[in-house]
Amino acid sequence: MYSAAEIWENIEALKKHGHVQSNLYSNAHVILDHLDEAVVTDKTILTTFLDHGVRRLYYYTLDFSDIIAAAEKLSSGVCVLEFMTRDPSEYRSFLQPAGFSLLAGMMRMSVYDCAAAFQNPEISGFYDASIGYFPDETEAAEINRVLWQVFDTRISHLCTEEETADAIRKREITIRRDENGTIKAVLQAVVNPKKFYINQVYNGTEKRIIHAMLLNRLKSYIDAGGKYAYAWVAEDNNASIKFHKKYGFLPDGMWNMVYQLKG
């Protein structure tokens, strides 16, 4: 078993031989410091990381096709491979014959001035500042249960209860409860001064509720000078695509492809 230090040494050595491709875009030290398994070849460093029960594949490689040979050396078990691309068919011709099945093609949809949403009569009338509230950390477990029941954990990077509590502290999450106290809508948005990222959207009630919740968050962002917003949407999720288009979101050409390898 390789240590994290040895993996970093191999990565630096690989970089001396040419352009290195990788799908480890963030949190590299966290992931490699807690790696589950690693395979090192002349062209590739392939590691696995247990992400809340999902075994994810991360790579550094000089030749993407070499990932296939490296993956054959992994111990058995289901793995999920993700990578970003501007061509959703990229690498498909050799990934699928090698046993990788496509789970999802996630389109990035974005809008460069989200204030346009308030000019769309289809949704602007749903604005209601009284709908949705920022929950307390004590509600994290209940929120988490809702999200884990709704979303596919292989495709969505879901949180632990502690991570959800942290998102609550950062005021990323708003929710709506019905008259019985049941959570009926959840919106998680990561908001920076110049970037509004819609992370998770769940609505189990009438459509006006989630529209009001999103419009509320967008208004605060716009009032602070924000314009750009984006989300990742599955290419076959027509309802979600239509939802985001009402806010001016359109595919911008970037994709996140999600494949599964059954060991």
DACOR-V79651 format. One record per helix or strand of 3 or more residues. SS is the DSSP state (a for helix, b for strand). FROM is the first residue (numbers start at 1). TO is the last residue. If there is no record, write none. Layout:
ss=SS from=FROM to=TO
ss=SS from=FROM to=TO
This chain:
ss=a from=4 to=15
ss=a from=28 to=33
ss=b from=37 to=40
ss=b from=44 to=51
ss=b from=54 to=61
ss=a from=66 to=71
ss=b from=79 to=85
ss=a from=92 to=95
ss=b from=100 to=111
ss=a from=114 to=119
ss=a from=124 to=126
ss=a from=137 to=150
ss=a from=161 to=169
ss=b from=173 to=177
ss=b from=183 to=192
ss=b from=195 to=203
ss=a from=207 to=223
ss=b from=229 to=234
ss=a from=238 to=245
ss=b from=250 to=261
